[in-house]
């Protein structure tokens, strides 16, 4: 990234630079938000901020790899997903808990499902078992998380909360429904069909990460700020 020149036509390098800058900047902003939001919002906000910083450092390292080799593999992305996606799901749990009582079992189940969702895709990509099976199992864990978000205790708690909380939860849930759907589809094309990490696949993965993580984290910050301002 630093001291490295690339042409505007190198769309992958451009996307990596944008993602790196955006993730790190949003992570710092989110953590700075801890100083102006109410104390009860600090856990979901801190989790969101740490997830953003982890993603930012992932993109910083990936951009260096791409600059040098003009190639990319799935490994670095999985290294980030193992950290980022469970943190993101945990952040949503603690956000919902602010609206009303949500059993702690929901936290353990959804966080474990997020971890297993990534693990199944990783095992398929590593050919430890069939890649198609990895995609199908990851979709099953993703659908379980959506089931908790739509029909579980988190949804019930948020339904009785303030309008900003309901709107924020609605948009977060929608992003995890539509945005997260892109990841198993891209993984299917990447690992099952065998397209590999072609430039267009890298671009789409980066766009999905951008929407799924950065937007959700900023929604958490925006909802948290409603109580203060």
Secondary structure by P-SEA (a helix, b strand, c coil): cccccccccaaaaaaaaaaaaaaaaaaaaaaaacccccccaaaaaaaaaaaaaaaaaaaaaaaaaaaacccccaaaaaaaaaccaaaaaaaaaaaaaaaccccaaaaaaaaaaaaaaaaaaaaaaaccccaaaaaaaaaaaaaaaaaaacccaaaaaaaaccaaaaaaaaaaaaaaacaaaaaaaaaaacccccccccaaaaaaaaaaaaaacaaaaaaaaaaaacccc
